[in-house]
Amino acid sequence: MRPYTPICFLIAMMLVACSDKPSLSLQDKAKYTAELIAERSECKTYLQKLSPPVADEKIIDQTYRAAKSAHCLKPDV
């Protein structure tokens, strides 16, 4: 039985790697991204862009990158 163990392990790993991953809704992604942004006054514009309703995933990604380049991400996250 031992020669089959590595094969079974390999098959199990392939099944786990190929399984569907749950995706976040657009509002959840905006909410979690907003939690990463610092609550300083100079960072409020990024939080406003992520407030509901957010219409596009590109807006979330662009806002995150802009907040990161402006040093508006929380340091402890």
C-alpha positions as CSV (number, residue, x, y, z in Angstrom):
1,M,0.0,0.0,0.0
2,R,2.9,2.4,0.6
3,P,3.7,3.0,-3.1
4,Y,0.1,4.3,-3.6
5,T,0.5,6.9,-0.8
6,P,2.5,9.5,-2.8
7,I,0.2,9.1,-5.8
8,C,-2.9,9.6,-3.6
9,F,-1.3,12.6,-2.0
10,L,-0.5,14.1,-5.4
11,I,-4.0,13.6,-6.6
12,A,-5.5,15.2,-3.5
13,M,-3.2,18.2,-3.8
14,M,-4.2,18.6,-7.4
15,L,-7.9,18.5,-6.5
16,V,-7.4,21.2,-3.8
17,A,-5.4,23.4,-6.1
18,C,-8.0,23.2,-8.9
19,S,-11.1,23.8,-6.7
20,D,-13.1,27.0,-7.1
21,K,-12.2,29.7,-4.6
22,P,-15.0,31.7,-3.2
23,S,-15.0,35.2,-4.5
24,L,-15.9,38.4,-2.6
25,S,-18.8,40.5,-3.7
26,L,-18.0,44.0,-4.9
27,Q,-19.3,45.6,-1.7
28,D,-17.3,43.2,0.5
29,K,-14.1,43.9,-1.4
30,A,-14.7,47.7,-1.0
31,K,-15.4,47.2,2.7
32,Y,-12.3,45.2,3.4
33,T,-10.1,47.6,1.3
34,A,-11.5,50.5,3.3
35,E,-10.5,48.8,6.5
36,L,-6.9,49.0,5.3
37,I,-6.9,52.8,4.9
38,A,-5.9,55.0,7.8
39,E,-8.4,57.3,9.3
40,R,-6.3,60.5,9.0
41,S,-7.8,63.6,7.5
42,E,-5.6,63.4,4.4
43,C,-6.8,59.9,3.7
44,K,-10.6,60.6,3.9
45,T,-10.9,60.9,0.2
46,Y,-9.9,57.3,-0.3
47,L,-12.4,56.2,2.2
48,Q,-15.1,58.2,0.5
49,K,-14.3,56.5,-2.9
50,L,-14.9,53.1,-1.3
51,S,-18.2,54.0,0.4
52,P,-21.2,52.2,-0.9
53,P,-22.3,51.9,-3.6
54,V,-19.1,51.1,-5.5
55,A,-19.8,50.4,-9.1
56,D,-16.6,48.9,-10.4
57,E,-13.8,46.7,-9.2
58,K,-11.3,48.9,-11.0
59,I,-12.2,51.8,-8.7
60,I,-11.4,49.6,-5.7
61,D,-8.0,48.6,-7.1
62,Q,-7.1,52.2,-8.2
63,T,-8.1,53.6,-4.9
64,Y,-6.0,51.0,-3.0
65,R,-3.0,51.8,-5.1
66,A,-3.4,55.5,-4.8
67,A,-3.8,55.2,-1.0
68,K,-0.7,53.1,-0.8
69,S,1.4,55.6,-2.8
70,A,0.1,58.4,-0.5
71,H,1.1,56.4,2.6
72,C,-2.5,56.2,3.7
73,L,-2.5,52.5,4.6
74,K,-2.6,51.4,8.2
75,P,0.9,50.4,9.3
76,D,-0.4,47.5,11.5
77,V,-2.3,45.6,8.8
